[in-house]
Every structure is written in structure tokens, then in C-alpha cells.
Amino acid sequence: MEPIVYKGKRFISYQQAANFLGMTATGFSKRYQKYQSGQFSLAELFNSVGKKTQLQKHKSLTYHGETFINYQEAAKSAGVSQTTFYRRLKKYYADQITLDELFSSVKYQSYELPPYHKKVFENKLMAAKYVGITPTKFTERLKRYHQGIYDIDDLYSRNSTNLRAKQLNTIKLHYQGITFNSYKAAYDYIGISSAAFNGRLKKYLNGEFTIEQLFRSPKHSQGHMIKYHRRTFYSYKEAAQYIGISYNAFNKRLKKYKSNAITLDELFVKGTRKM
């Protein structure tokens, strides 16, 4: 829409004007079409009468399989007052918040939607559609943007993999009460190589792996991998270097270990001490 001024206030989008009137952007756009065709005056365009009727058209709400026939029941389910729920409801019908935010038992904060390279979005739904993600995920990005974690390009990025990687580098990895400040700390904890960890990480960032799958310990194979005190060696040469002996000397020890002639601790004894 073209910018329009009403009572000293300048409106540049359907959503901005709709928010002012307490109605949906679609409803205002229909009024605006009549205004442009001369059917409505400026006063009629911005007439706020009937905004409650607009909400009353929606006779029920369904959330997680439960249908609420009135807003009092919905407010009670959400654990908020009827006044709070009604305020949320207006924002929900104006596409400013998601259904999860409408029924959230925790008070949410409404974040301003910034323009992107002179491109202005009327609401989060349109912005999410532009990016190619769900409104809920876009809301999470918007929160991080206002927290200073994301910049404007992060907010509107269409590359979710790189964005999640940046998020992890910023927020760090957490698993079972442990915080990992680097990927190296994570793959050392798991006992896998950096290459194996990066393969898992890529799947995790793409949403193909859960955090449990990312941190799953490897099965002890019959190849050249051997594990000692939560440290994994992916070749006998690597293990020999760790101990400080030659590859041949390690193989001799290894034969004794496999025949149960020495223990794992004796296999990894530092130096050239005779077994």
C-alpha cells in the first residue's frame, strides 16, 4: 500500500494500520481497496468500530487436539487471565504471534520486525514464508536478533545449516549437564575423530540427528581402533606415538594383550619397559 497519514500518524503497511485498529491485515486491505475506489472515506477506513465482532467470528480454538468453545476455557488452559489471553488473541488473529505463543503459560515478549534491505514484511508469517521456515522458528530467530546473537542477515538467512552452526558457536554445546566450549572438546568426550564428529554434526545441524545421536559413543570395532581411558586411537601408530614406543614394539605388546598375557593398562605403559 502507499503511505497514508491519519490523525498525524503515518502508516506504511496493512499490518501497521491493522494493528492500530485491532483487526487483521486482510480485513484492513479490503477496507483500503474500498478507500482507493472512493467507497470509503479516510474516517471510514480508520473506523475501529466492530473490532470485537471481528474476533467473535472465530467461535472455537483448537490446540494440541483440544478444542475450546470459548476464550474463558482457553485462558484457563493456558494458565493466564482472560484479559491477557484476549490481548494475545488479537495479536494471534493479526498474525503477530503463533498458536504456541497464544497458549504459552509464560509471558512472551513481542519483538519488532525489522525491514530487510528496504524490504518490509507486514507480519512474521510473511517473513517466515520469505525465509522458508515455520513462524515458530522465525520467532526464535527474531528473539536472538533482538538479543544481539544474530544480525539482520542471520535473521533472514535461507541457509539454516550455516545459521545453526553459528548459533552453536555462540551458545556452545550442552549435553547431560556438561558444557563443551569447542567441537574438539565434544569429540574427545565422545571418543571419535574430528571427521566422524563433523559428519554427525552436519546431520545434527540439518535436523537429521538428535543431540543424543550426536553424542552417541562408538562401538568398539575389530579394526585398528582402540580405546583407553576415554581416549580413542584410530590407528596403532597413533597409540604407539602416545605411549612413546615404536610401531613394532606396540604390535608385540598388542599380541600379548590379545592373548590376555598383559592388561590394557600394561599395554599403554609409557616407555620401553619390558613386559
TIRO-298519 format. One record per residue (C-alpha): residue number from 1; chain; x, y, z. Coordinates in Angstrom, 1 decimal. Last residue first. Example, Ala and Ser with C-alpha at 12.3 -4.5 7.8 and 13.67 -1.06 7.14 Angstrom:
2
+-----+-------+--------+--------+--------+
!   n ! chain !      u !      v !      w !
+-----+-------+--------+--------+--------+
!   2 !     A !   13.7 !   -1.1 !    7.1 !
!   1 !     A !   12.3 !   -4.5 !    7.8 !
+-----+-------+--------+--------+--------+
//
This chain:
275
+-----+-------+--------+--------+--------+
!   n ! chain !      u !      v !      w !
+-----+-------+--------+--------+--------+
! 275 !     A !   56.5 !  -56.9 !   29.9 !
! 274 !     A !   59.8 !  -55.0 !   29.3 !
! 273 !     A !   59.7 !  -51.2 !   29.8 !
! 272 !     A !   60.1 !  -49.3 !   26.6 !
! 271 !     A !   58.3 !  -46.1 !   27.6 !
! 270 !     A !   54.8 !  -45.3 !   28.8 !
! 269 !     A !   52.5 !  -48.2 !   29.9 !
! 268 !     A !   49.6 !  -48.4 !   27.5 !
! 267 !     A !   49.6 !  -52.2 !   27.1 !
! 266 !     A !   50.2 !  -52.6 !   30.8 !
! 265 !     A !   47.0 !  -50.6 !   31.5 !
! 264 !     A !   45.1 !  -52.8 !   29.0 !
! 263 !     A !   46.3 !  -55.9 !   30.8 !
! 262 !     A !   49.0 !  -58.4 !   29.8 !
! 261 !     A !   49.1 !  -62.1 !   28.8 !
! 260 !     A !   45.4 !  -61.9 !   27.8 !
! 259 !     A !   46.3 !  -63.3 !   24.3 !
! 258 !     A !   45.0 !  -60.0 !   22.8 !
! 257 !     A !   47.2 !  -58.1 !   25.2 !
! 256 !     A !   50.3 !  -60.2 !   24.4 !
! 255 !     A !   49.7 !  -59.6 !   20.7 !
! 254 !     A !   49.3 !  -55.9 !   21.4 !
! 253 !     A !   52.6 !  -55.7 !   23.2 !
! 252 !     A !   54.4 !  -57.0 !   20.2 !
! 251 !     A !   52.4 !  -54.6 !   17.9 !
! 250 !     A !   53.4 !  -51.7 !   20.2 !
! 249 !     A !   57.1 !  -52.6 !   19.8 !
! 248 !     A !   56.7 !  -52.7 !   16.1 !
! 247 !     A !   55.1 !  -49.3 !   15.9 !
! 246 !     A !   57.9 !  -47.8 !   18.0 !
! 245 !     A !   57.4 !  -46.6 !   21.6 !
! 244 !     A !   56.3 !  -43.3 !   23.2 !
! 243 !     A !   52.9 !  -44.3 !   24.6 !
! 242 !     A !   51.1 !  -41.7 !   22.5 !
! 241 !     A !   53.2 !  -42.5 !   19.4 !
! 240 !     A !   52.4 !  -46.2 !   19.7 !
! 239 !     A !   48.6 !  -45.4 !   20.0 !
! 238 !     A !   48.7 !  -43.2 !   16.9 !
! 237 !     A !   50.6 !  -45.9 !   15.0 !
! 236 !     A !   48.0 !  -48.5 !   16.2 !
! 235 !     A !   45.4 !  -46.4 !   14.4 !
! 234 !     A !   42.2 !  -44.7 !   15.4 !
! 233 !     A !   43.1 !  -44.1 !   19.0 !
! 232 !     A !   40.2 !  -43.3 !   21.3 !
! 231 !     A !   40.6 !  -41.6 !   24.6 !
! 230 !     A !   38.0 !  -42.3 !   27.3 !
! 229 !     A !   40.6 !  -44.1 !   29.5 !
! 228 !     A !   42.0 !  -46.2 !   26.6 !
! 227 !     A !   40.1 !  -47.0 !   23.4 !
! 226 !     A !   41.5 !  -48.9 !   20.4 !
! 225 !     A !   40.7 !  -48.5 !   16.7 !
! 224 !     A !   42.7 !  -50.6 !   14.2 !
! 223 !     A !   39.7 !  -52.7 !   13.2 !
! 222 !     A !   37.7 !  -55.0 !   15.4 !
! 221 !     A !   35.3 !  -52.3 !   16.4 !
! 220 !     A !   34.4 !  -50.8 !   19.8 !
! 219 !     A !   31.0 !  -49.3 !   19.2 !
! 218 !     A !   31.1 !  -45.5 !   19.1 !
! 217 !     A !   29.6 !  -43.3 !   21.8 !
! 216 !     A !   26.5 !  -41.4 !   20.9 !
! 215 !     A !   26.9 !  -37.7 !   21.4 !
! 214 !     A !   25.3 !  -36.6 !   18.1 !
! 213 !     A !   22.7 !  -39.3 !   18.4 !
! 212 !     A !   21.7 !  -37.9 !   21.8 !
! 211 !     A !   21.6 !  -34.4 !   20.5 !
! 210 !     A !   19.1 !  -35.6 !   17.8 !
! 209 !     A !   20.3 !  -36.3 !   14.3 !
! 208 !     A !   18.6 !  -35.4 !   10.9 !
! 207 !     A !   17.8 !  -31.8 !   11.9 !
! 206 !     A !   20.2 !  -30.4 !    9.3 !
! 205 !     A !   22.5 !  -29.1 !   12.1 !
! 204 !     A !   22.5 !  -32.6 !   13.7 !
! 203 !     A !   23.3 !  -34.2 !   10.3 !
! 202 !     A !   26.2 !  -31.9 !    9.8 !
! 201 !     A !   27.4 !  -32.5 !   13.4 !
! 200 !     A !   27.4 !  -36.3 !   12.8 !
! 199 !     A !   29.8 !  -35.9 !    9.8 !
! 198 !     A !   31.8 !  -33.3 !   11.7 !
! 197 !     A !   32.2 !  -35.8 !   14.6 !
! 196 !     A !   33.5 !  -38.5 !   12.3 !
! 195 !     A !   36.0 !  -36.1 !   10.8 !
! 194 !     A !   37.1 !  -34.9 !   14.2 !
! 193 !     A !   37.7 !  -38.4 !   15.3 !
! 192 !     A !   35.6 !  -40.2 !   17.9 !
! 191 !     A !   35.8 !  -40.7 !   21.6 !
! 190 !     A !   32.7 !  -39.0 !   22.7 !
! 189 !     A !   34.5 !  -36.7 !   25.1 !
! 188 !     A !   37.3 !  -36.0 !   22.6 !
! 187 !     A !   34.6 !  -35.3 !   20.0 !
! 186 !     A !   33.0 !  -32.6 !   22.3 !
! 185 !     A !   36.2 !  -31.0 !   23.5 !
! 184 !     A !   37.3 !  -30.7 !   19.9 !
! 183 !     A !   34.0 !  -29.1 !   18.9 !
! 182 !     A !   34.7 !  -26.3 !   21.4 !
! 181 !     A !   33.4 !  -24.8 !   24.6 !
! 180 !     A !   31.5 !  -28.0 !   25.6 !
! 179 !     A !   29.2 !  -27.6 !   28.5 !
! 178 !     A !   28.3 !  -30.7 !   30.5 !
! 177 !     A !   24.9 !  -31.2 !   32.3 !
! 176 !     A !   23.9 !  -34.1 !   30.1 !
! 175 !     A !   24.9 !  -32.4 !   26.9 !
! 174 !     A !   25.4 !  -28.7 !   26.2 !
! 173 !     A !   27.1 !  -27.3 !   23.1 !
! 172 !     A !   28.0 !  -23.6 !   22.9 !
! 171 !     A !   25.7 !  -20.6 !   22.5 !
! 170 !     A !   27.8 !  -18.6 !   20.0 !
! 169 !     A !   29.5 !  -21.5 !   18.2 !
! 168 !     A !   26.2 !  -23.4 !   18.3 !
! 167 !     A !   24.3 !  -20.4 !   16.8 !
! 166 !     A !   26.9 !  -20.1 !   14.1 !
! 165 !     A !   26.4 !  -23.7 !   13.1 !
! 164 !     A !   22.7 !  -23.2 !   13.3 !
! 163 !     A !   23.0 !  -20.4 !   10.8 !
! 162 !     A !   25.2 !  -22.3 !    8.5 !
! 161 !     A !   22.7 !  -25.2 !    8.3 !
! 160 !     A !   19.6 !  -22.9 !    8.1 !
! 159 !     A !   20.8 !  -21.3 !    4.9 !
! 158 !     A !   17.8 !  -19.0 !    4.0 !
! 157 !     A !   19.1 !  -16.2 !    6.2 !
! 156 !     A !   16.6 !  -13.5 !    7.1 !
! 155 !     A !   17.6 !  -13.3 !   10.8 !
! 154 !     A !   21.2 !  -14.1 !   10.1 !
! 153 !     A !   21.4 !  -11.2 !    7.6 !
! 152 !     A !   20.0 !   -8.8 !   10.2 !
! 151 !     A !   22.5 !   -9.9 !   12.8 !
! 150 !     A !   22.0 !  -12.7 !   15.3 !
! 149 !     A !   23.1 !  -13.0 !   18.9 !
! 148 !     A !   22.2 !   -9.4 !   19.7 !
! 147 !     A !   19.3 !  -10.3 !   22.0 !
! 146 !     A !   17.0 !   -8.6 !   19.5 !
! 145 !     A !   18.2 !  -11.0 !   16.7 !
! 144 !     A !   18.0 !  -14.0 !   19.1 !
! 143 !     A !   14.3 !  -13.2 !   19.7 !
! 142 !     A !   13.8 !  -12.8 !   15.9 !
! 141 !     A !   15.4 !  -16.2 !   15.3 !
! 140 !     A !   13.1 !  -17.9 !   17.7 !
! 139 !     A !   10.1 !  -16.1 !   16.1 !
! 138 !     A !   11.3 !  -17.4 !   12.7 !
! 137 !     A !   11.2 !  -21.0 !   14.1 !
! 136 !     A !    7.6 !  -20.5 !   15.3 !
! 135 !     A !    6.6 !  -18.9 !   12.0 !
! 134 !     A !    7.9 !  -22.0 !   10.1 !
! 133 !     A !   10.8 !  -21.7 !    7.7 !
! 132 !     A !   11.3 !  -20.7 !    4.1 !
! 131 !     A !   12.9 !  -17.2 !    4.6 !
! 130 !     A !   10.1 !  -15.5 !    2.7 !
! 129 !     A !    7.4 !  -17.6 !    4.3 !
! 128 !     A !    8.8 !  -16.7 !    7.7 !
! 127 !     A !    8.8 !  -13.0 !    6.9 !
! 126 !     A !    5.2 !  -13.3 !    5.6 !
! 125 !     A !    4.1 !  -15.0 !    8.9 !
! 124 !     A !    6.1 !  -12.6 !   10.9 !
! 123 !     A !    4.0 !   -9.7 !    9.7 !
! 122 !     A !    3.7 !   -6.9 !    7.1 !
! 121 !     A !    7.2 !   -7.5 !    5.8 !
! 120 !     A !    9.2 !   -4.5 !    4.6 !
! 119 !     A !   12.0 !   -4.9 !    2.1 !
! 118 !     A !   14.4 !   -2.0 !    2.2 !
! 117 !     A !   17.4 !   -4.3 !    2.7 !
! 116 !     A !   15.4 !   -6.4 !    5.3 !
! 115 !     A !   12.9 !   -4.4 !    7.4 !
! 114 !     A !   12.9 !   -5.1 !   11.2 !
! 113 !     A !   10.0 !   -6.9 !   12.9 !
! 112 !     A !    9.6 !   -5.6 !   16.5 !
! 111 !     A !    9.6 !   -8.2 !   19.2 !
! 110 !     A !    6.6 !   -9.0 !   21.4 !
! 109 !     A !    7.8 !  -10.5 !   24.6 !
! 108 !     A !    6.1 !  -13.7 !   25.9 !
! 107 !     A !    4.6 !  -14.3 !   29.3 !
! 106 !     A !    4.9 !  -17.9 !   30.2 !
! 105 !     A !    1.9 !  -20.2 !   30.1 !
! 104 !     A !    2.1 !  -20.2 !   26.3 !
! 103 !     A !   -1.3 !  -20.7 !   24.6 !
! 102 !     A !   -1.0 !  -17.7 !   22.3 !
! 101 !     A !    2.7 !  -18.2 !   21.9 !
! 100 !     A !    2.1 !  -21.8 !   20.7 !
!  99 !     A !   -0.5 !  -20.5 !   18.2 !
!  98 !     A !    2.0 !  -18.1 !   16.8 !
!  97 !     A !    2.2 !  -14.3 !   17.3 !
!  96 !     A !    1.8 !  -11.2 !   15.1 !
!  95 !     A !   -0.6 !  -12.9 !   12.6 !
!  94 !     A !   -3.3 !  -10.3 !   13.3 !
!  93 !     A !   -5.5 !  -13.1 !   14.6 !
!  92 !     A !   -2.8 !  -14.0 !   17.0 !
!  91 !     A !   -2.2 !  -10.4 !   18.1 !
!  90 !     A !   -5.9 !  -10.1 !   19.0 !
!  89 !     A !   -5.8 !  -13.4 !   20.8 !
!  88 !     A !   -2.8 !  -12.3 !   22.9 !
!  87 !     A !   -4.8 !   -9.4 !   24.2 !
!  86 !     A !   -7.8 !  -11.7 !   24.9 !
!  85 !     A !   -5.5 !  -14.1 !   26.7 !
!  84 !     A !   -4.1 !  -11.4 !   29.0 !
!  83 !     A !   -7.6 !  -10.2 !   29.8 !
!  82 !     A !   -8.9 !  -13.7 !   30.4 !
!  81 !     A !   -6.0 !  -14.3 !   32.9 !
!  80 !     A !   -3.3 !  -16.8 !   32.2 !
!  79 !     A !   -2.9 !  -20.5 !   32.8 !
!  78 !     A !   -3.1 !  -21.5 !   29.2 !
!  77 !     A !   -5.9 !  -23.9 !   30.0 !
!  76 !     A !   -7.8 !  -21.2 !   31.9 !
!  75 !     A !   -7.4 !  -18.8 !   29.1 !
!  74 !     A !   -8.7 !  -21.3 !   26.6 !
!  73 !     A !  -11.7 !  -22.0 !   28.8 !
!  72 !     A !  -12.5 !  -18.3 !   29.1 !
!  71 !     A !  -12.0 !  -17.9 !   25.4 !
!  70 !     A !  -14.9 !  -20.0 !   24.5 !
!  69 !     A !  -15.6 !  -23.3 !   22.6 !
!  68 !     A !  -12.1 !  -24.6 !   23.3 !
!  67 !     A !  -11.0 !  -27.6 !   21.2 !
!  66 !     A !   -8.2 !  -29.9 !   22.4 !
!  65 !     A !   -6.1 !  -31.7 !   19.8 !
!  64 !     A !   -2.9 !  -29.9 !   20.6 !
!  63 !     A !   -4.7 !  -26.5 !   20.4 !
!  62 !     A !   -8.1 !  -26.0 !   18.8 !
!  61 !     A !   -9.9 !  -22.6 !   19.0 !
!  60 !     A !  -13.6 !  -22.0 !   18.7 !
!  59 !     A !  -16.1 !  -19.4 !   17.6 !
!  58 !     A !  -13.8 !  -17.2 !   15.4 !
!  57 !     A !  -16.3 !  -14.6 !   14.2 !
!  56 !     A !  -16.2 !  -13.1 !   17.6 !
!  55 !     A !  -12.8 !  -11.7 !   16.9 !
!  54 !     A !  -14.1 !   -9.5 !   14.1 !
!  53 !     A !  -17.1 !   -8.5 !   16.3 !
!  52 !     A !  -14.6 !   -7.1 !   18.8 !
!  51 !     A !  -13.1 !   -4.9 !   16.1 !
!  50 !     A !  -16.6 !   -3.6 !   15.3 !
!  49 !     A !  -16.0 !    0.1 !   15.5 !
!  48 !     A !  -12.3 !    1.0 !   14.8 !
!  47 !     A !  -13.1 !    3.3 !   11.9 !
!  46 !     A !   -9.8 !    4.0 !   10.1 !
!  45 !     A !  -11.1 !    3.5 !    6.6 !
!  44 !     A !  -14.4 !    5.2 !    7.5 !
!  43 !     A !  -12.5 !    8.3 !    8.6 !
!  42 !     A !  -10.5 !    8.3 !    5.4 !
!  41 !     A !  -13.7 !    8.0 !    3.3 !
!  40 !     A !  -14.8 !    4.7 !    1.9 !
!  39 !     A !  -16.4 !    3.8 !   -1.5 !
!  38 !     A !  -13.9 !    6.0 !   -3.4 !
!  37 !     A !  -12.1 !    3.1 !   -5.2 !
!  36 !     A !   -9.0 !    3.7 !   -3.1 !
!  35 !     A !  -11.0 !    3.6 !    0.1 !
!  34 !     A !  -12.8 !    0.4 !   -1.0 !
!  33 !     A !   -9.4 !   -1.2 !   -1.6 !
!  32 !     A !   -8.2 !    0.0 !    1.8 !
!  31 !     A !  -11.2 !   -1.6 !    3.5 !
!  30 !     A !  -10.3 !   -4.9 !    2.0 !
!  29 !     A !   -6.6 !   -4.4 !    3.0 !
!  28 !     A !   -7.8 !   -3.7 !    6.5 !
!  27 !     A !   -9.5 !   -7.0 !    6.8 !
!  26 !     A !   -6.5 !   -8.9 !    5.4 !
!  25 !     A !   -4.2 !   -7.2 !    7.8 !
!  24 !     A !   -6.4 !   -8.4 !   10.7 !
!  23 !     A !   -8.1 !   -6.1 !   13.2 !
!  22 !     A !   -7.2 !   -4.1 !   16.3 !
!  21 !     A !   -7.3 !   -0.7 !   14.6 !
!  20 !     A !   -3.7 !    0.3 !   15.2 !
!  19 !     A !   -2.6 !   -3.3 !   14.5 !
!  18 !     A !   -4.5 !   -3.2 !   11.2 !
!  17 !     A !   -2.7 !    0.0 !   10.2 !
!  16 !     A !    0.7 !   -1.5 !   10.9 !
!  15 !     A !   -0.3 !   -4.7 !    9.2 !
!  14 !     A !   -1.5 !   -3.0 !    6.0 !
!  13 !     A !    1.8 !   -1.2 !    5.7 !
!  12 !     A !    3.3 !    2.3 !    5.6 !
!  11 !     A !    1.1 !    4.1 !    8.1 !
!  10 !     A !    1.9 !    7.7 !    9.2 !
!   9 !     A !    0.3 !    9.1 !   12.3 !
!   8 !     A !   -0.8 !   12.8 !   12.4 !
!   7 !     A !   -4.5 !   12.0 !   12.7 !
!   6 !     A !   -4.3 !    9.6 !    9.7 !
!   5 !     A !   -1.5 !    9.6 !    7.2 !
!   4 !     A !   -1.2 !    7.1 !    4.3 !
!   3 !     A !    1.9 !    5.5 !    2.8 !
!   2 !     A !    1.0 !    3.6 !   -0.5 !
!   1 !     A !    0.0 !    0.0 !    0.0 !
+-----+-------+--------+--------+--------+
//
